Amino acid sequence: MSESVSVRCPACRREHRYAAPTYPCVCGAPVVPPLDRHLRAAPVVHRVWQEEWVTVRCGSCGRSAE
């Protein structure tokens, strides 16, 4: 199970739990991007395709992929 963090919605001002999605690695192991609990959540005002991808390392096989 992936970890979750509390985030406050800028529109309704209520707190919600957010958990990063789980993706399968080529080896079949589940991979979850880490969440940084020290950063504040910020609304997305302008999306850029290149910034949508993050590189994550698989804990089972060590492969890094987007």
C-alpha positions in Angstrom: 0.0 0.0 0.0 1.4 3.4 -0.9 1.8 6.2 1.7 -0.6 9.1 1.6 -0.3 12.8 2.7 -2.9 15.4 3.6 -3.4 18.2 1.1 -5.7 21.2 1.4 -7.9 22.0 -1.6 -7.5 25.7 -2.6 -11.1 25.9 -3.7 -13.0 24.3 -0.8 -10.3 24.7 1.9 -10.9 21.2 3.2 -8.2 18.6 3.8 -8.1 15.5 1.7 -5.8 12.5 1.6 -3.6 12.0 -1.5 -1.8 8.8 -2.4 0.5 8.5 -5.4 -0.6 6.0 -8.0 1.1 2.6 -8.3 2.6 1.6 -11.6 4.1 -1.8 -12.7 7.8 -2.1 -13.5 8.9 -4.1 -16.5 9.9 -6.8 -13.9 6.4 -6.9 -12.6 7.0 -5.3 -9.2 4.8 -2.4 -8.2 6.5 1.0 -8.2 5.2 4.1 -6.4 6.7 7.6 -6.8 7.9 8.9 -3.4 5.9 11.8 -1.8 7.8 14.7 -0.1 6.0 15.5 3.1 8.0 18.7 3.6 6.8 20.4 0.5 3.5 22.3 0.4 0.9 21.4 -2.2 0.5 24.0 -4.9 -2.2 24.4 -7.6 -1.2 23.6 -11.1 -1.7 26.8 -13.2 0.2 25.9 -16.4 1.0 22.3 -17.4 4.0 21.4 -19.4 4.2 17.9 -20.9 7.9 17.5 -20.0 7.2 18.2 -16.4 4.5 15.6 -16.2 7.0 12.7 -16.2 9.2 11.7 -13.2 11.9 9.1 -13.1 11.4 6.4 -10.4 13.7 3.6 -9.4 12.2 0.1 -8.9 13.1 -1.3 -5.5 13.1 -4.9 -6.8 15.3 -4.8 -9.9 16.9 -1.3 -9.6 15.7 -0.1 -13.1 15.0 3.6 -13.4 12.2 4.6 -15.8 9.6 7.3 -16.4 
